[in-house]
């Protein structure tokens, strides 16, 4: 069963797979994306894009376009009357952007296609077979037609029910945390005054959020009526529950989509098995609380893409890919813990317990370090990766958006998947000839920093031999001769 040969096959054309495919294609990697859906969908569960994800999109020239079509919300409601302001986030994007997932997919799909990624729809991957220095896959193209493809690496970004993960025989331990959540996208005759409306009582809870284009997402749960996922949702059912929780159904009408699902907390035991890797919901799933799911997957892709490109282009050894799981699996575990805590707090039913929860959490968030920790965790700004022994304390941290003397921003300089050396001029000039490296001369004096393509610090300290070693270790290229 002969078929095309790729450097990388990405299984799944959701946001995670599309961002990864675009990064690889822009880096000159031959990439194929196999998607079982035949048609693009305008239906979506995810709707929140957090600050760190917007920074990653900014490094790809996409953030401002997405923000222009979305609805920035500077306050994140956690539950009841408890909220966290995001206005103090140290980012160009001190808010959560409310926008349908299909807007994110459209931008990423256009970028991947323009860069040369090969997107095949109606291609359901059924087998993944490692074979020496290659991986063979079998694809069901419909109507009994089977075909094959070969790749040097395969990435499973194929969601909660991942075929790639199953083919690897990896466990996906965890449990269901919320059953029978109802989702609907509706119009509202009487929209709520607040941008985010979250309420809960003995009848259940509901969440109403505007997309900014006249449509509203409603998420609701009736703890006394837990039906299977396949059971249809009616507008009358969800409107009745919202009335009992909030006191009004806001005049909801004209639903374009309604669904029922359950929410799991699960994480795969390994993110890599040889030449096959997992990302996004194939590696971790968690509750919708905090809107962290799609964001975590996109940041998986941002971490993995440049590493695959470095290995495939011979700039780094295959062991660089081991850092993907070492860095991203702890982040996935943190997201499970954070979103799980939020959803359990939101589902408290007794009025006395809920009132006590609100008082305690509001008081805790008022303490600056605790409030900052919640903001930084949920937004992704606070994520950092482990640093090697002896490294500067900043290594592994998110890089701030440093501005250069000529007005260039760091995240604009990262476009194209390059490393960026933030160093004063003229000392930084000797590194201008390095492969895959841009230099940025900061407007305000700062410690020299080597910033990875995903916006994290690979090195910090004085210019010299340690930087040269870091450049080689991270696959940036050989040092240039002094000018």
Secondary structure, 3 states (H helix, E strand, C coil): CCCCEEEEEEECCCHHHHHHHHHHHHCCCCEEEEECCCCCCCCCCCCEECHHHHHHHHCCCCHHHHHHHCEEECEEEEECCEEEECCCCCCCCCCEEECCHHHHHHHHHHHHHHHCCEEEECCEEEEEEEECCEEEEEEECCCCCEEEEEEEEEEECCCCCCHHHHHHCCCCCEEEEEEEEEEEEEEECCCCCCCEEEEEECCEEEEEEECCCCCEEEEEECCCCCCCCCCCCCHHHHHHHHHHHHCCCCCEEEEEEEEEEEEEEEECCCCEECCEEECHHHCEECCCCCCCHHHHHHHHHHHHHHHHHHHHCCCCCHHHHHHHHHHHHHHHHHHHHHHHHHHHHHCCCCHHHHHHHHHHHHHHHHCHHHHHHHHHHHHCCCCCCCCCCCCCCCCCCECCCCEECCCCEHHHHCCCCCEEEECCCCHHHHHCCCCCEEEECECCCCCCEEECCCCEEEEECCCCHHHHHHHHHCCCCCCCCCC
